[in-house]
Amino acid sequence: MGGILANKTLGGDFIRENLYIQTIAIDIAYRAGVKKFIFIGSNCAYPGLSPNPLKEEYLLTGELEPTNLPFAVEKIAGIKMCEAYTDQFGFNALTIIPSSVYGHGDSFHPEESPIITGMMRRFHEEKSRNEGNAAIWGSGEPLREFINSKDLARACIFLMQNQTDLDLINVGTSEEVSIKELAVLLKKVVGFSGDLIFDIRKHDGRQRKLLDSSRIFEMGWRPSITLGAGLRELYDPFLTTKAAQGFSIHIGN
């Protein structure tokens, strides 16, 4: 996975590799007799013009956002494969659709990383070059909802331990931040004091992707990690890797 640029240029890789991974994982889990299986979907699976907050029933009710079409298509395929295995074979599968996930294990690749780690790396590099300016893709106006990977893991455990008849459930924080506000937060975390240059010639993608997480909230689960705390926690391991010295690497898997 990656940001808008990676989705635009690596769509073939994304759809091929993710279809391989999820198809094999779902099928082997069923054949091995797994008692409960959770598939992690994506908020980009919802139609591009769906009203916000995004409800589970909006899936497949309109056209997808073109900037992440291949990734969205393979995620929808995984959701429908889980549902089909449930209907035909009685497989106990649940799909979680999280808000945009960040945290330990994220990629810091210079071109293929998602938005948070991409900006974090760029700000760190500009800081190392004596506080130059940093270019940001798009206008900075779109709103995004982020969830820390640890909170998502806790939600998975919660849903494993609590029975539900649902086959699809959103997991988010119900808190939005603009890309510009996110950039300012990351500047503070990194200690970068240069100017932010928003390149309005670049596509913004969807203006909002806020999930309606009322189903899991009503079950009693809530996120516990604020965005500010999660960003500070993410920067520490970055500094201990070669990525901090400008190498093109992936952290974790």
Rosetta blueprint (number, residue, H / E / L):
1 M L
2 G L
3 G L
4 I H
5 L H
6 A H
7 N H
8 K H
9 T H
10 L L
11 G H
12 G H
13 D H
14 F H
15 I H
16 R H
17 E H
18 N H
19 L H
20 Y H
21 I H
22 Q H
23 T H
24 I H
25 A H
26 I H
27 D H
28 I H
29 A H
30 Y H
31 R H
32 A L
33 G L
34 V L
35 K L
36 K L
37 F E
38 I E
39 F E
40 I E
41 G L
42 S L
43 N H
44 C H
45 A H
46 Y L
47 P L
48 G L
49 L L
50 S L
51 P L
52 N L
53 P L
54 L E
55 K L
56 E H
57 E H
58 Y H
59 L L
60 L L
61 T L
62 G L
63 E L
64 L L
65 E L
66 P H
67 T H
68 N H
69 L H
70 P H
71 F H
72 A H
73 V H
74 E H
75 K H
76 I H
77 A H
78 G H
79 I H
80 K H
81 M H
82 C H
83 E H
84 A H
85 Y H
86 T H
87 D H
88 Q H
89 F H
90 G L
91 F L
92 N L
93 A E
94 L E
95 T E
96 I E
97 I E
98 P E
99 S L
100 S E
101 V E
102 Y E
103 G L
104 H L
105 G L
106 D L
107 S E
108 F L
109 H L
110 P L
111 E L
112 E L
113 S L
114 P L
115 I H
116 I H
117 T H
118 G H
119 M H
120 M H
121 R H
122 R H
123 F H
124 H H
125 E H
126 E H
127 K H
128 S H
129 R L
130 N L
131 E L
132 G L
133 N L
134 A E
135 A E
136 I E
137 W E
138 G L
139 S L
140 G L
141 E L
142 P L
143 L E
144 R E
145 E L
146 F E
147 I E
148 N E
149 S H
150 K H
151 D H
152 L H
153 A H
154 R H
155 A H
156 C H
157 I H
158 F H
159 L H
160 M H
161 Q H
162 N L
163 Q L
164 T L
165 D L
166 L L
167 D L
168 L E
169 I E
170 N E
171 V E
172 G L
173 T L
174 S L
175 E L
176 E L
177 V E
178 S E
179 I H
180 K H
181 E H
182 L H
183 A H
184 V H
185 L H
186 L H
187 K H
188 K H
189 V H
190 V H
191 G L
192 F L
193 S L
194 G L
195 D L
196 L E
197 I E
198 F E
199 D E
200 I L
201 R L
202 K L
203 H L
204 D L
205 G L
206 R L
207 Q L
208 R L
209 K L
210 L L
211 L E
212 D L
213 S L
214 S H
215 R H
216 I H
217 F H
218 E H
219 M H
220 G L
221 W L
222 R L
223 P L
224 S L
225 I L
226 T L
227 L H
228 G H
229 A H
230 G H
231 L H
232 R H
233 E H
234 L H
235 Y H
236 D H
237 P H
238 F H
239 L H
240 T L
241 T L
242 K H
243 A H
244 A H
245 Q H
246 G L
247 F L
248 S L
249 I L
250 H E
251 I L
252 G L
253 N L
